[in-house]
């Protein structure tokens, strides 16, 4: 998804995704939604680890700082991925049904 680009026309951002066929766009949206779900689950695990470490008085400041930095870095990456997903869904015009990967 990183190789997709957007371009500006008369101050308005136009998505390259608009030129894609609906079937391809739907497949891309489903893939992006699944990736978003994976990122959220991983982010939640890091957050829980950070929270538990914070509650433990014996956890060193270095460990806490490292966990905090990892969580904040993950949040930035998730935000960028969410923006990409939003652009894909906007181009598609709807949010496709995406069963969990366990249900397939």
C-alpha positions as CSV (number, residue, x, y, z in Angstrom):
1,X,0.0,0.0,0.0
2,X,3.0,2.3,0.5
3,X,3.5,2.5,-3.3
4,X,0.1,4.1,-3.9
5,X,0.2,7.8,-4.4
6,X,-2.2,10.6,-4.4
7,X,-1.9,13.9,-6.3
8,X,-3.3,17.3,-5.9
9,X,-5.5,19.1,-8.5
10,X,-6.5,22.7,-7.8
11,X,-5.9,22.4,-4.1
12,X,-8.0,19.3,-3.8
13,X,-6.5,15.9,-3.1
14,X,-7.5,13.3,-5.7
15,X,-7.0,9.6,-4.9
16,X,-5.2,7.3,-7.3
17,X,-7.6,4.6,-6.1
18,X,-10.5,6.3,-7.9
19,X,-9.0,4.8,-11.2
20,X,-9.1,1.2,-9.9
21,X,-11.7,-1.3,-10.9
22,X,-14.3,-2.0,-8.2
23,X,-13.3,-5.7,-7.8
24,X,-9.7,-4.8,-7.3
25,X,-10.6,-1.9,-4.9
26,X,-12.8,-4.2,-2.9
27,X,-10.0,-6.8,-2.6
28,X,-7.6,-4.0,-1.5
29,X,-10.1,-2.7,1.0
30,X,-10.6,-6.2,2.5
31,X,-6.9,-6.6,2.8
32,X,-6.4,-3.2,4.4
33,X,-9.3,-3.9,6.9
34,X,-7.7,-7.2,7.9
35,X,-4.3,-5.4,8.3
36,X,-6.0,-2.8,10.4
37,X,-7.5,-5.4,12.6
38,X,-4.0,-7.1,13.1
39,X,-2.4,-3.8,13.9
40,X,-5.1,-3.0,16.5
41,X,-4.7,-6.3,18.2
42,X,-0.9,-5.9,18.3
43,X,-1.2,-2.3,19.6
44,X,-3.6,-3.5,22.3
45,X,-1.1,-6.2,23.4
46,X,1.7,-3.6,23.6
47,X,-0.5,-1.2,25.5
48,X,-1.5,-3.9,28.0
49,X,2.2,-4.8,28.6
50,X,3.0,-1.1,29.1
51,X,0.1,-0.7,31.5
52,X,1.1,-3.8,33.5
53,X,4.7,-2.7,33.6
54,X,3.6,0.8,34.8
55,X,1.7,-0.8,37.7
56,X,4.7,-2.8,38.7
57,X,7.0,-0.7,40.9
58,X,10.0,-2.8,40.1
59,X,9.9,-2.0,36.4
60,X,12.8,0.2,35.4
61,X,12.3,3.6,33.8
62,X,14.2,2.4,30.8
63,X,11.8,-0.5,30.2
64,X,8.8,1.8,30.7
65,X,10.2,4.4,28.3
66,X,10.9,1.6,25.7
67,X,7.3,0.3,26.0
68,X,5.9,3.8,25.8
69,X,8.0,4.6,22.7
70,X,7.0,1.4,21.1
71,X,3.3,2.1,21.8
72,X,3.5,5.7,20.5
73,X,5.4,4.5,17.4
74,X,2.7,1.9,16.7
75,X,0.0,4.6,17.1
76,X,1.6,6.7,14.4
77,X,1.8,3.7,12.1
78,X,-1.8,2.8,12.8
79,X,-2.9,6.3,12.1
80,X,-1.1,6.3,8.7
81,X,-2.7,2.9,7.9
82,X,-6.1,4.2,9.0
83,X,-5.8,7.2,6.6
84,X,-4.8,4.8,3.8
85,X,-7.8,2.6,4.6
86,X,-10.1,5.5,4.7
87,X,-8.9,6.7,1.3
88,X,-9.5,3.2,-0.1
89,X,-13.0,2.9,1.4
90,X,-13.9,6.4,0.1
91,X,-12.9,5.4,-3.4
92,X,-14.9,2.2,-3.1
93,X,-17.9,4.0,-1.8
94,X,-18.8,1.5,0.9
95,X,-17.2,-0.6,3.6
96,X,-17.2,-4.2,2.4
97,X,-18.2,-7.1,4.7
98,X,-15.0,-8.7,6.0
99,X,-15.4,-11.9,8.0
100,X,-12.7,-12.6,10.5
101,X,-9.9,-14.7,9.1
102,X,-10.8,-17.5,11.5
103,X,-14.2,-17.8,9.8
104,X,-12.9,-18.6,6.3
